[in-house]
Amino acid sequence: MPTRDENLATVRRIRNDLTGLLEGMDYCLDWRDGENWCAREVLYHLVDTPEGGIGSVIAGVLDGTRDEITILPDANNMTPERMAADIDEVLAGPLTILQTAEDAIAAASDADFADKTAMAHLPHRDIHETRTAQAFIDGLERHWGEHLNQLRTIRETLGV
């Protein structure tokens, strides 16, 4: 089981990777390669999956205020307001979520990651299971990592 310091390092690495990948992409947030999501859609998907952001889920599981989480995958949650947002506004959401996760992890004990749990519901996949706080942190790393790879591909394709 990862320690608090290891979990903090994971969240900080994700934040650094995200900000690095978006550097210089302000002019191409909406560029899309075929059916794949553009960078803007990827970022808002991360903000809203799960609803309220994974940072608030991790915080709620660790502090005991969240005992059930519903996760609806594969939505990009775009609105006209979001389509008009500039890079700083778009990036603010993911950075806030990561800061919420970091703050919650920093306040937790190593034992909390295994001991604190919540019921996770993924109705589109017919999954209903108890997950530890660590499982939600691992989910953050996996899910955000997949989408960071998507952003890497966009950068490479654009030659940014």
N, C-alpha and C positions, 0 to 999 in steps of 0.2 A: 504494500500500500504506500503510495507516495506521501511524503511528509508535507507539512504546511509550506516549507521553503521550496520544495520541488514544485508544488502546485502554483505557488506565486511565480516561480521562474517560468512556468508554462504560460500563464496568462500574460506575463510581461513579454515573452518571446512572440506570442501571437500579436500583441499590440505593436511591437516593433516591426514585425513582418508586414502587418497591415499598413501602417503608415509609410513604410518604405515602398511597398508595392503601389501605393496611390500617388506617390510623389511624381509630379509632372503629368498626371493624368486628368487634370481639370478640364481640358478641352475635349476629352474623349470618353467621358463617363457614360455616354449613351451609345457608343459604338457597339454593334453586335455582329457576331460572326454566325450567320445562319440563324438557327433556332435557339442558340445558346443565349443565356441572359447577358445583358450588358453589366458593366461594373456597378452602376447605380442600382439595378435590380438585385444584384448579389448582396450589396450592402443593406438594402432595406429588408431583404429576406432574413439576413442575420439579425437585424434589429427586432424583427417580429416573430422569430421562431426560437422558442415558443413565445406566445403572447406575453408582452412585457419584457422580453429579453431573457436570455439564459443567465445573465448576471443576477436578476431579481429572483430567479428560480434557485440558484445556488445560495444566495443570501437567505431566502425564505426557508430552504431545507436546513441550512446550518443554524438558523436562529429559532427554528421550530414553528414559524408562522405559516409555512406552506406544507400541507400534507398530501395534496393531490395536484398533479400537473397534467394538463392536456397539451399535446404537441400535434399540431397540424402541419405536415410537411409540404414542401414543394410550392409554396405561395410566394410571390414576389411583392405583394401588397403595395402596388404603385397607386398613387393618387396624383391629381394635377399639381398639388402643392409640392409633392416630392419630386415630380418631374422638373419643377422650376428651381429646385434648391441647387446652390453652388457646392463645390467640393467640400468646403469647410462645414456647411450645414449637413451634408450627407455623411461626412466622417464623424460628426459629433455624436450621432446615435450609437454606432459601434464602440466608440471610445468611452462613452458613458457606461455602456453595458460592461465593458471590460474592467472599468474602474470599480463598478459595483461588485463584480466578482472578486476582484483583487482585495477590496476592503473587507468583504465577508470572509475570504480565505485567511487574511491576515489576523482576523479576530478569533479564528477557530483554533481548536487544539488538534493535534495530529489524530487523536482518537475520534474526533467528530466526523472525519471524512468517511469512516466505516460505520459509525454508530448512528448517525442521523440519516433518516430515510424519508421517502415520500412515494406515494403511488403514482406511477407514470402511465398515462393513457395515450396511446397512439391509435385512435379509432380507425383511421384509414388503413392501418396495417394489422388491425385486430390484436394489438398488443396492450396488455394491462398487467403491469408488474411493479413490484416494490423495487425501488432503486436507492442506492446509497448516495450521499452527497458526492462521494468520489466518482460514482458512475455519471452523475451530471457534469462534473468537471471533465471527465474523460470524454463525454459527449461533446462538450464545448471544444475540446482539442481536436477531436475527429471531425466534427461538422465544420467548424471554422477552417480547419486545415484543408478540407476538400475545397472549400470556396476560395481560400487563399491560392490554391493551385489553379483554380479557374481564373483568378485575377492575374496570376503569373502568365498564363496562356494568352490572355488578352494583351498584356504588355508585350510579350514576345511577338505576337502576330502584328501588332501595331509598330513594333520596332522602337518602343519607348525606352 
